[in-house]
Amino acid sequence: MKKLHFIVIIASVFVLQACVHKIVTVPAKVAYKTTKGVVKGTVAVGKAIIPGDSDDDDDKKDKK
């Protein structure tokens, strides 16, 4: 009987391990994708707002 209890406990550990893995990784993936989108948006806004940023590339081409 003790052997059966041990097998049930070990099986439960493996089943719960998969559940814990899902609980941890899903929010991490969502946070990563959200942060990635926010950073891309911030960079795009920064490039649009900073004056003369694109003019610097043209000046370098003219000097060569």
C-alpha atoms as a printed R data frame, in Angstrom:
   type eleno elety resid chain resno      x      y       z
1  ATOM     1    CA   MET     A     1  0.000  0.000   0.000
2  ATOM     2    CA   LYS     A     2  2.866  2.366   0.761
3  ATOM     3    CA   LYS     A     3  4.276  1.734  -2.689
4  ATOM     4    CA   LEU     A     4  0.995  2.861  -4.268
5  ATOM     5    CA   HIS     A     5  0.984  6.070  -2.233
6  ATOM     6    CA   PHE     A     6  4.524  6.821  -3.330
7  ATOM     7    CA   ILE     A     7  3.664  6.294  -7.013
8  ATOM     8    CA   VAL     A     8  0.600  8.538  -6.718
9  ATOM     9    CA   ILE     A     9  2.655 11.296  -5.080
10 ATOM    10    CA   ILE     A    10  5.363 11.100  -7.746
11 ATOM    11    CA   ALA     A    11  2.744 11.202 -10.545
12 ATOM    12    CA   SER     A    12  1.073 14.211  -8.907
13 ATOM    13    CA   VAL     A    13  4.386 16.044  -8.741
14 ATOM    14    CA   PHE     A    14  4.913 15.647 -12.494
15 ATOM    15    CA   VAL     A    15  1.362 16.736 -13.331
16 ATOM    16    CA   LEU     A    16  1.590 19.801 -11.102
17 ATOM    17    CA   GLN     A    17  4.990 20.668 -12.533
18 ATOM    18    CA   ALA     A    18  3.415 21.169 -15.975
19 ATOM    19    CA   CYS     A    19  0.720 23.412 -14.472
20 ATOM    20    CA   VAL     A    20  3.262 25.550 -12.633
21 ATOM    21    CA   HIS     A    21  5.307 25.886 -15.819
22 ATOM    22    CA   LYS     A    22  2.258 27.257 -17.676
23 ATOM    23    CA   ILE     A    23  1.360 29.624 -14.844
24 ATOM    24    CA   VAL     A    24  4.874 31.091 -14.853
25 ATOM    25    CA   THR     A    25  5.626 31.277 -18.585
26 ATOM    26    CA   VAL     A    26  2.344 32.673 -19.956
27 ATOM    27    CA   PRO     A    27  2.451 35.974 -17.991
28 ATOM    28    CA   ALA     A    28  6.153 36.324 -18.804
29 ATOM    29    CA   LYS     A    29  5.444 36.006 -22.533
30 ATOM    30    CA   VAL     A    30  2.622 38.546 -22.346
31 ATOM    31    CA   ALA     A    31  4.829 41.006 -20.453
32 ATOM    32    CA   TYR     A    32  7.642 40.560 -22.981
33 ATOM    33    CA   LYS     A    33  5.389 41.191 -25.978
34 ATOM    34    CA   THR     A    34  3.801 44.227 -24.335
35 ATOM    35    CA   THR     A    35  7.165 45.733 -23.403
36 ATOM    36    CA   LYS     A    36  8.505 45.071 -26.886
37 ATOM    37    CA   GLY     A    37  5.589 46.958 -28.445
38 ATOM    38    CA   VAL     A    38  5.938 49.896 -26.073
39 ATOM    39    CA   VAL     A    39  9.657 50.226 -26.773
40 ATOM    40    CA   LYS     A    40  9.116 50.132 -30.538
41 ATOM    41    CA   GLY     A    41  6.449 52.828 -30.232
42 ATOM    42    CA   THR     A    42  8.688 54.991 -28.067
43 ATOM    43    CA   VAL     A    43 11.550 54.729 -30.548
44 ATOM    44    CA   ALA     A    44  9.264 55.639 -33.446
45 ATOM    45    CA   VAL     A    45  7.917 58.684 -31.592
46 ATOM    46    CA   GLY     A    46 11.431 59.724 -30.610
47 ATOM    47    CA   LYS     A    47 12.616 59.541 -34.219
48 ATOM    48    CA   ALA     A    48  9.622 61.581 -35.382
49 ATOM    49    CA   ILE     A    49 10.012 64.291 -32.736
50 ATOM    50    CA   ILE     A    50 13.778 64.846 -32.784
51 ATOM    51    CA   PRO     A    51 14.404 67.566 -35.370
52 ATOM    52    CA   GLY     A    52 17.236 67.273 -37.843
53 ATOM    53    CA   ASP     A    53 17.843 63.605 -37.193
54 ATOM    54    CA   SER     A    54 17.346 62.574 -40.824
55 ATOM    55    CA   ASP     A    55 19.259 65.632 -42.066
56 ATOM    56    CA   ASP     A    56 22.420 64.367 -40.368
57 ATOM    57    CA   ASP     A    57 22.496 61.328 -42.679
58 ATOM    58    CA   ASP     A    58 22.220 63.560 -45.763
59 ATOM    59    CA   ASP     A    59 25.089 65.790 -44.558
60 ATOM    60    CA   LYS     A    60 27.389 62.788 -44.131
61 ATOM    61    CA   LYS     A    61 26.654 61.611 -47.680
62 ATOM    62    CA   ASP     A    62 27.401 65.061 -49.102
63 ATOM    63    CA   LYS     A    63 30.794 65.278 -47.385
64 ATOM    64    CA   LYS     A    64 32.077 61.987 -48.835
